Amino acid sequence: MRPGDTLMEWEVEGKRFNIGVSRLGAGPVLLLLPALSSISTRSEMLGLQQLLAATYSTIAVDWPGFGDQPRPRIRWRPEHSRAFLRVLIGRIGRPAVTVAAGHAAGYALSQSAEEAGSLGRLCLLSPTWRGPLPTMAGRRMRFFSAAASAVDFPLLGSVFYRLNVNRPVIGMMARGHVYSDPDWLTGERMAQKRAVSEAAGARHASFRFVTGVLDPFHERQQFLYAARRAGDILLVYARQAPRKSKAEMLELAALDNVRAIELPTGKLSFYEEFPEETARAMLPHLAAD
């Protein structure tokens, strides 16, 4: 573990397990919530976290079912993530700022809409509310939920998961919509991402994310309604974001309470690939508030 890394114990459905937490810096508390995906952990926020730690007391935390620790076999649902976020706020106190990426943004919006100010000022990075398969299909399908359940079977589920999360698939995904540099995810970086996808129990939550089972909202209007109630929002996204995902971000950017910044380079994980540019875009607006 790196300096500043600790473990937070949590319990779901009678099963106790550890969740990774990283703390850096001093000052007002800034919470960093990484995206939900087969290869996402709080480590994707590390470069950005190190830069923000010059101004804030930063806390980056993995989501239950994701991260770099072994995870139990659970039929993960959005309720688990919502409950975890409430418990986390209770343990660390209300942050001054919450930076949420990808699907984490949807959960942050939901929490802020329900309890105003509980996450401080929101800064959303490449926010999404719908998983990859429903986004590609343009709708939710029964088959997606069935596939998510199939991944729980001890042998068949493991094989099914490996067919969908291996080196070629991860590389194709990364080049297609995650990183703008096609060679960014190679060597040690690829090894780290594969270790995340191969961690004990990884398949149970990550495949549910892919199929949309962990979507925080079922419709765009629910997503936008929560955003309208969440207070002032800073939105940062990249010019090269995938077309369908970017269209959702632009819908969010059009709201009166959202201040949007488009970075000239990067895709969905621009903050991981270009942390310096991301910090330079964010900090003046956060300081002004």
N, C-alpha and C positions, 0 to 999 in steps of 0.2 A: 504493500500500500504506500501511496505517496504521502509526504508531510501534509497534515491537515485532513487526512482521510480518517473517517470513523465509521462505525456501524450503528444503525438504528434498528432496534428490535420491533417487530410488528407482528400482529396475530390476525389471521383471517380464517374463519370457519374452523377454529380450534387448532390451526397449524401456525406455529411460530417460526419465523425466519428473519434473516437480517437484510437490511437495505443499506446500500452504500451512500455515504454523505461526505462531501468535501467542503471544508471551510478555509477561506483565505481573506486577509485584509482586516481593516478596522474602519468603523464609522457607522452610518445608518445601515440597517440590515437590507440586503438585496438578495432575494430568492431566485435561483435559476432552476427552471423545470425543463429537462430535455424532452425531445420528441419521443413518441412511442413508435418503435419499429424493431425489426428483427436484429438490427445492428446498433441501436441507440443505447447510450448510457450517459451519465453525467459527464463522462470524459470528453464528449463532443463539445461541451461548453468550456473546457479547460482553458484554451487560449483566450477566449473572451473573458472568462472569470479572472484570469491573472491580470488582465488590463483593468477590469472594473474594480479589482481589489485595491487599487491605489486610492479609490474614493469611498468604497463601501466595504462593509463587513459582509462578504458574499457567502452564501450557502447553496451549494448545488446538490441535488438529491435525486436518486433514481426513483422510478415509479415501481410500485409492487408488481411483480410478474416480469419485470424487465431488469436491466442493469447487469452488473458483473458478478453477482452472488447467486448461489444455487436457489432455485425457486420451487415451491411445492406444486403438486398437481392439484389445480383448482379450476373450476369452470369460471374463469375470470369474467366479470361484468363491469359495466361503467360504475355501478354503485360502489365497487371496491375502491376505485380511483377517487371518487368523490369523498368517500369516508376518510381515505388516507390523507387527502388534502386538508380536511378539517382537523384531523389529529395533528398533522404537521404544524399547522398554524398555532394550535394550542401549545405545542412544545417549544417553538422558536419565538412565539409572539408575532404580532402583525408586522410584516416587513414594510419598509418605506417604498420599495419597488419590487415587482415580480416580473421577471423575464421568462416568457414561456414560448417554447418552440413547437411547431407542428401541432399534433393533437393535444399537447399540453395546453395550448392556447384555448382550446374549446373548454377544457375543464376549468381553467382559470377564469374565463368569462362567466361560466355557470356559477362558480363560487362567488365572484364579485357581484353578479346580478342578484344573488340570493342574500348576500350579507355585504352591504356596501362598505368599501374601504378595508375589507378583511385581508386583501392582498396588496394594499397600497396602490401606487400608480402601476398600471399594466403596460408592459412593453412586449408586443407580440412579434415573433420572428417566424416568417413563412407559416402563418396560422392555417390550420386545416380543421375540418369537422367531419369529413367523410373518408373512410379507409380507401386504400388503393383499388381494390376490386370494385366496390360500388362506384368509385369515381370513374374507372375505365368503362364500366357498363352503363353508367348514367342512372343507375337505380339500384335498389336493394333487391336481392334475389334469395329465395329459400335455399337454393343450393349452397350459398355462401355460409349460412349457419350450419348446414349439415356437414360441410367440409371442416368447419371449425371444431365441431364435436368429434369428427373422425380422428383428428390429430391427437386426441386423448388416449386412444387405444395403445396399450404397451408396446407392441411390436409394429403393427401396421401403421400406427400413428407416427412412430419414429421414422419409418421408411418414407412415408408420405411427406413428412416435414423436410427430411434431407433432400428429397427431390426438388423441393422448392427453395431451399436455403443452402446452396453450395457455392463454391468459388466462382464458377461461370455465371450463376444467377445473380450473386451479389455484385460481381463486376459489371454485369449488364445493367442492373438497377442503378448502380452508382454512376455509371457513364450516362445513362438515360435521363435521370432527373434529380440526382442528388448533388453531384459535383460537376463544376464546369470544366475542370482539367481532367481529361480522360485517364491520365496517368497518376492522379492524386492518390487514389486508393490502390497502392501496390506495396509490395514488400512488407515491412513491419506493420504498416497501417492495416493492410489486408489481414494479416495474421491476428491483429487485435480485434478486428471486427468479426472474424470467423470464430474467435474464442468466445465472443459474446453470444453468437448464434448457437454455439455448441454447448453452452453452459447447462448444467443439470436443470431440467424443467423449463428450459427456454421456450419450447414449442407451444406450451399451453396458452401463454398470453400473446406471444408475437403473431401467431397465425390468426388469432381472434382479431388482432388489430388489422391485419391484411384483409380479412373478409368483412370488416365493418362491424363486427360484434361489439367492439369497444368504442364505437362512435359516440361522442358525448351528446350529439343531436341527430335526429332522424331527417330533418328538413332544413333547408337553408334559412327559412324564415325564423326558425327557432334560434339558430346561430346568430342572426342579425338582431333579433329581439333581445337576446342576452347581452349582446354588445352595446345596444342602446342604453341598457340599464347599468352598465359596468363602470360608468364614469369616464374620465378622459383617458384615451388610449393612444399610445405611440405604436404605430405599425411599421415594421421594416421588412421589405421583401426584395427579391432580386429580379432584375430585368429578364433573365433567362429562365425563370421559374416555368415549370410545365404549363401548357396553355390552360388546361381545365382548372388546375389548382390556382393559377394566377387570376383567373376570372373570378374565383371566389374571394380572393384577397382584394380585388378591385371593388367588389360589392361592399366589402367591409370598409375600404378606404373612402367610399362615398358618404359614409355617415358623418353627421355634424360633429360628433364628439371624438372623431378619429383624426389624428395627424399622421400622414403617411409619408414614408421615405422609400424611394426606389433606388437600390444600389445598382451601379452600372454593370456589375459582373456577379457571377455566381448563380446557383440554382437553389434547390430547397435548403440545402445545408450550407448556405453562404457564410453563416456565422462561424462554422467550423473551419471552412477553407480560407476565409478572409476575416479573421478576428479583429485585426487592426482597423480595417475599413469599417467594420460593424461598430466597434467601440467609438470611433470618430463620429459616426452618424448619430449614435444614441446619446452620448454623454452631454452634448450641449443642450439637448431638449430636456433631459432628465434634470440637469442642473438648473435650468430656467424655471422648472416647476417646483 
